[in-house]
Amino acid sequence: MDLLKAEIARKRKQVAETVDLKDGKKSFKRSELAAAQRDLYLKKQEESAAKRRKYDVSEQESQGEAVGGQDEVSSPTDLIPGEGEVVLLPRNEVIRRLRERGEPIRLFAESDDEACKRLRRVEILTPDV
């Protein structure tokens, strides 16, 4: 019985911290609790995003000092302007090409962009039909 009373007291304390009961009210609406919890969640997300940004900035600064401030090229596609950009084909063209190769038009839960990328992979692996 003491365990049950302790749990009820813990829940009341948690709700009291989350929802501000104003004007001497003894009760609150479920929507007020949900809004308070959402605000608390958003506040925590903003704090964690700020910490991540601060960490990213300090990480970039430390990498910049280690490299000596020189700009590095991350991949060979950065050397050639226009390379590395994926040009998305119209949906009907993607369907036509996939049918020519005997591939399914759309896999389960696949978006148009993913189907286009799959077509590119298939074309690279088997260049000619």
N, C-alpha and C positions, 0 to 999 in steps of 0.2 A: 504494500500500500504506500509505503514511503517513497518507493521508486516512482510510482505513478504521480504522486504529489510533486516530486522533484521535477519530473518531466513537464508537468503542467506549468509549474513555476518558471521553468526555463523557457518554455514557449511564450508565456506572457511577457517575460522580460525581453525576449527577442522581438516580439511584436511592438512592445512599448518603445524600443530603441528605433525600430523601423518607421513606425507611424506616430506622428505628433498628434495627440488628441487635444484639440483646442476647444475653447469655450466650455470647458467642464464636461465635455461629452464622455460617456462611458463606453460607447461603441463606435464602430467605424464601418464603412462599406468595404466590400471586397476589392472594389476598383481602386479605393484609396491605398490599400495595402499593395496592390499590384503596381500602382504608379510609384509608390515609395520604393519598392524593390527594384523597379526598372531604373529609377533615378540613381539608386545606389550602385546598380550594375554598370550604368553608363559612366558614373564617376570613377569606378575602379578601372574600367576600360581606358578612360582618358589618362589616368595615372600610369597605367602600364604602357600605354603608347608613348607617353612622355619619357618614361624610363628607357624604352627601346630607342627612341630618337636620340636621347642623350648618349646611350651606349654606342649607337651607330656613328654619331659624330666623333666621339672619342676614339672609336675603332678606326675611322677614316684618318683622323689626325695621326694616330700612331702608325698606320700603314704609310702615310705620306712621309713621315719622318724616316721610316725604315728604308723606303725606296729612294729617298733623296729628292722627292718632289717632282720626279719625272713622270710624264704621262705614259702609261703602259697601254699596249694594245692587248685587249683580252682575248681576241680570237682573230683568225685570218680574215674573217668576213668584214672586220672593221677597217681593213686596209682598202677595200674596194667599195666605193660608195654605191649604194643600190643593191649590193649583194647581201644576202641574209634576210631580205625582206620577203615574206611569204605573200604572194599575190593570190588572193582568193578568187576562184573561178565562180561563175554563175552556177546556181544549183542544177539547172538542166544540163549544163556541160559536164559537171561532176557525175551526174547520173548516167549520162551517155557513155562516158569513158569507163566508169565502173562496170556497166553492162557489157561493154566490149571485152573487158578482161575477165568476165565471169565472176566478178566479186559482188557480194551483197551491197545493195544501195545504201543501207543504213544498218549499222549494228545496234544492239540494244542500248538505249539511252545515249546515243551518239548525236552530237550536234552537227550542223552544217559545216562548221569550221573543222571539226574533228574528221568528218568524212572527207573533206578536201585534203587534209594532211595525210590521211590514210591513202588517198589516191596518189599523192606525191610519193609516199613510201613505196607503193606498189609499182609505180612507174620507174622509180629508181632501181628497184630490185629486178624487175623484168622490163627492160626498156622497150622491146618490141613484142607485139602480140603474136 
